[in-house]
Amino acid sequence: MKRKLQIILVITVAALLLFACAPAPVTPDPSGEIVIVQIDQEGAMRFSPENIVLTAGQPVRLIVQNQGEKSHEFMIGSEVAYRSSDGAPIGFEDDFFEGIDVAGNITLGQGVMLMGIEGMEGMDMGEGMGEEGMGEEGMEEEGEEHGGFMLMSNPSSGTTILEFTVPEDKVGTWIIGCFLDNGSHFEDGMRATLTVVAP
Ligand SMILES: [Cu+2]
């Protein structure tokens, strides 16, 4: 009997620990708005929040801000793609934004480059988008490159706003990631979970 109690206690403690470690899911406010921040202070590469839940069929307004000291990417997809030569993570096999009508509803921040949307690729060349930001950290290497939707923002670039409605066929778990510096941002924790739930 005593042993049974011990087992129950161990399981309870383990469950509590697991619960405490998982970042709490964040949902958009009642107007559909959710702010996603890119952070890199003191080596802490991450997105905040790290766990986002969207509901299919509901209009959402993603507000993306680079509050770090480095350039960062914003991509959403599933199935991380790795470069064949060195195994570095370089993007996603499946692009979340494929099939999502977002093109006409993007407000780019200053110095933010948009890629992966046909007929809309370009950048708002704001101040501070020098050679430095896009050069060495560039996204192409030996024929393998990012596919799909991507925002590339320099430090202190403005706010980028993406407005869209998540289609029901996107229900599932997705990853938000930055693959700069040869995938090291992603490996250092610059990733977040995006879960799309059915209405
Ligand atoms: Cu990054």
Residues whose N, C-alpha, C, O or C-beta is under 5 A from the ligand:
A	BS01	CU	S71 H72 E73 C178 L180 H185 M190
